[in-house]
Amino acid sequence: MTNHEKIGAGQLPFEADPEVWNTIMHASGVQDKWRFIKVNELGCLEEDLARMMAVVYIFPQHAGYQAFKVAEETRLAKLEQSISPNVIFFKQVAHSHCGMMALLHALGNNDDKEIIGPGTLHNFFVQAKGMSPDERVDWLSESNELRLLHEAAKQTTSAAAAAATNITEDDESAAEFHYVCFVVVDGHLYELDSQFALPLNHGRLTSSLAKGAEKYIQQYQAMEPKPATDAILALVASP
C-alpha cells in the first residue's frame, strides 16, 4: 500500500476501499470470515460496535497533524508509558509504507483470535514477535515477507490506481494520506502510528473500541480547520 501518491482535493486514496485490504490479507493467509468494512460513523449499532477488532483512521496529512506529532513526541519523551509486551508495533521504514503498517498493526494485535492461517502473514508475525520496535526497523528493511506483501498490494491496487485521477506534483490541492490504527491489547486502548517511535497507550478501555477510538479521531478532525476528506475502516468478523 502506498501513500506517497498525491491525491486531489475531495478524493481518497484507493487504499481507503476496504476491498483492497481484504483482497491483500485473504491472499496472504487471513481467514475469509475476517474483513475490513467502511464505517460512516463510529456511533453505529451496538452489534457492529462489538464486532470491531481494530479501527483504522485515514486522513490527509496537514500542518495540524505535524504540529501535534512534534508536541506529542516531546510529551512522550518525558513520560514513562506502560506498554504491554503483547503490543505488536512497527515503525515506518519508508515514506510509502504507512498504509501497510496500519494493516499489520490491525492484524498483528489480534493474532490471539486466530485470524491468520498459513501463509505470508503467518510467517511474517512469527518472525516479528519477540523483537523490539527498533529491532523490527532493521528487520523490515530486509524482510522477504514484507516484500511479498507489498508486491501483492501493488497488484491489487494497480487497477484502482490506473482509474484514479492523475495529480501533478505542483497541484496545490494535492494531499498525502496517513493511516493510524486503534486496537485493544490487555484491556488498554492503543493508538499505533508508524511515524511515532512508540505506541500511544490511551489507558484502560471502559467502553467499546469504537467509542474509545472515536474520541481521538475527533481530535484529529478538529486539527484541520477546513472540512477534510477522511475515512474510517474497521476490522470485523462476519456475523
N, C-alpha and C positions, 0 to 999 in steps of 0.2 A: 504494500500500500504506500502510495506516495502522496506527500502533501506539498511538494515543492512547486508544483504547477500553480500558476496564478489563475484564480477563478474570478470571473466578472461579478460586479455588484449584483446582489439578489440571487446569485447562484450558489449551490452547494457542490462540494466535490463529489465525484461519483462513488467514493467510499462511504458516503452518507446513506447509500442504498443498502439496507440490511442483507439483501440477497447476495451482494458482493461478498460480505463477510461470511455468510452461510456457505456459499459455494467453496470458498477457500478452506474453511475449517472442516467441512464434511469430507472434502477430498484429502484432508490431512489426518483423518482418524477420529474426529469428533462424531459421536453418535447422532443419528438424524433427528432424534427427539429434541435435541438442544438446538435452539435457533435464536438469532437476533431479530428483534422486531423494532419498528419505529414507534416512538411514543410521542403523541401530540402534546400531552401534559402529564406530569408525574402524579397529579392528584386524580388518578383514574380509579377503576373499580377495585374493591378490596381483593378479589380473587386474582386480579392482574398484579397487584402490588406484591402479593405473597409469592408469585412465580418468579419475580426478578432476582437473579443471582448476581448480576453486575449491571451497572449503568455507565454508559459512555456519552460524554458531552462533547460535541463537535462545534467549534466556533472559530470565527476569523480572528487571527492574532491581531491585536491592536495595542495602542500605546498604554491603555489602562491595564491590560494583562501584563505587559512588560514591566510597568512600574510596580504592580502587585508582586510579580516574581522576585524582583530585586529586594523589596521590603520584606517579603516572606522569608526569603533565604537568609537575610540578615537576622530576622527574628529567630529562625530555627537554629542558627549558628550559636545563639546564646541559650538555647533551650534544650535540655536533655529529654528528648521524646522517648517514651516507652514503645518500642516497636516489636511486635511479636516475631519470633524467628520463623513463624509459619507464613509470613508475608513473602510472596514472590514479587520482586521489584526489579525492573530493568531500566537502566539509564540509556538514553538515546545515544547511538554510536554514529548516526548520520542524520543530516538535516531532514531527509525524506522519510524517516522511519517511525514517526510518532503514531501514525495510524496502526502500523504493525505492532508497536509496543503496547498500545491500548488493547488490541486483540489478545496479545499474550498475557497481559495483566488480568483481563476478564476470565480467561480460561485457566491460567495457572493458579489463580487464587480460589478456584472452585474444583480443583482436581480431586478433592476428597469425595466429591459426589459422583465419581466415576464417569465423568463426562467424556474423557479421552480414551479411545481404544488404540490398538496397534497402528502405528503409522509415524509420519514425520514429527507430529506434535508430541507424541508419547516419548519418542527418543530425545526430543529437544528438552522436555521438562525433567526427564531422568537425569540428564547431564547438568541442568541448571540448578537443581535443588542442592543445597549444601554449600553453594557459593555465596559470597558477599556481593552486594551491588557492584563494588569496584572490580572484583574478580570477574563478574559477568561481562563487564565492558570489554576486556581483552578477549574473553572467550567468544562474545558475539561477533567480534571483528573477524574471527576465523571459523565461525560455526557453519558447517555444511548444511545443517538442518535449517538455519535461518536463510541461507541462500536459496534452498529449495522452496521455502515458504514465500520468499519474495518472487521467485520465478512463477509460482502458482498465482500469486496476486497479480503479477503483470499480465499473465494470460487471461485471468478472469476479468480484469478491468479494461483490457485493450478495446473491446467493442464500445464500452461506455465512453472511454477516452476519445475514441475516434468520432463519436457523435457529439462530444462536448464542443462548446464554442471556443475557438482559439482566442486567447488573450495575449496580447503582446507584452513584452517586459516593461514598456513605458506606459501601459494603460494605468492611469491614476486610480481607476476604480477597482483594480485587481486586488485580490486578498489571498493570503496564505492561511490555511486552516490548521488548527491544533486539536488534539484529542486528549481528554482527561478521563480516567476510569475510576469509578467508585465501587468498592467491594466491602464485604464484611468478613473479617478474619478474627476468630476467637472473641466474637461479640463486639468488636470495635469497628467503627466506620473508618476506612482508609481511602484517601484520595491519592491516586497514583498518576503522577505527571512525570513523564520520562525526561522532561527538561530540568527537573529538580534533582538534587543529589540524593535525596532520601524520600521515602513515603511520608505523607502527612497523616498523622493519627488524629482524627477528629473526636476521639473519645468513645465511650461505651454507647452503643446504639440502643435507644429506648423506644424506637418505633420501627417501621419498615425501612428497608434500604432506600426505596424510592423517596420516602419522606425525608430521610437523612440527607440524601444527595440533593434534593430539591433546594434546600437552604443554601448550599454552596453554589449551585448552578445559578440561582437567582442573584447571588453576589457577583458572579462573572457577568451576567447580563446587565447588571446595574453599572458596571465599569465603563460600558460603551454608551456615550450619550445619544448616539443615533441608533435607530432600530437595526439590529444585526440579523443576518441570516445565520441561523444555527440549527442544530438537530440533536435529538436525544435518541440513543439506541439502548435497548435492554436485552440482556441475555436471559432467556427463559426456557423452561422445559415445556414441551407440548402437553396440554391437559389430557 
